[in-house]
Amino acid sequence: MQYKGEFYSIDTLEKAYVLGLLQADGALLINKKVQSVCTKLKLKAEDKYLLDYIHKTWAFFTEPKLEIHKSGKESYYIYSY
């Protein structure tokens, strides 16, 4: 599902919280080859429940995916397109 302006109006605490997470732990990814932009939000493994909640509430965020770092630490990330 694609983003359809759900965050044009920040009218709930949940939306404000997600925007804060994106600002603190998110990234804006630009692919010039296919001219697309997406956001990525990565959190440590114990905070996966937040990513699950975001995905269930706003379906344009992908399901959380596991990432294992070279150090062995685990984190999860989601994208929005």
N, C-alpha and C positions, 0 to 999 in steps of 0.2 A: 504494500500500500504506500502511496506517496503522500507527502506532506501537503495539506490543503488549507494552510493558514490557521491551524489550531492555536498557535502562539502569537497571533497578531494582537490579541487582547490578553493581558496577564491579569485575569480576573479571579484566580484561585491561589491558595497557598501552595498547592501542588505544582502548578505551573511556575511559580516564582522559585520554588525549591529546585526544580529541574533546570531552570535557567542558571541558577547559582552553581549547580553541579557542572553544567556545561562550561561555564566560565572558569571554574576552578580546575576541572579535570578533563575537559573536553578539548577537541581539536577540530579545526576546519580543514577538510581535505579537498584539494582541487585537482582534477584530472584534466589537463589541457588537451590531451589527445581526443577524448570523447566529449569534451566540454561539459563536465558534470561537477557538481559540488555536493559534498555530504559532510555530516558531522560524525565524530566518533567520540564516545564517552567510555573511558576505561577506569575501572575501580578494582580494588583488591578483592580477593576471593570471598572474604567474609561479608562484603557489602553487595554480593550478587543479588540478594533479595530486593535491593533498590532498583537494579536493572530489570529484574523480573516484573516489578510493579510498573515501571515506566513502559515496558513493552506491552503489558496487559492493558494499560490505561490509554496509551496512544500507539495504535497498531503500525504507524509509519516507522517506529523504531524496530529494528530487527530483534530477534531472540538473542539473548546473551550467548557469547561464544567464549570458550576457554582459551587462554594464552598462557603457556608455560615459559618463563624466562630462563635464560642460561643459568641463573643462580638457583633454579628450582622453584622459585616463588610463582604462585598462580595468581592470575587476575582474569577478569571477565570484561568484555567490551560489547557495545552495541553501536550500530550505525543508524542514521536516518538519512533518507534520500529525498 
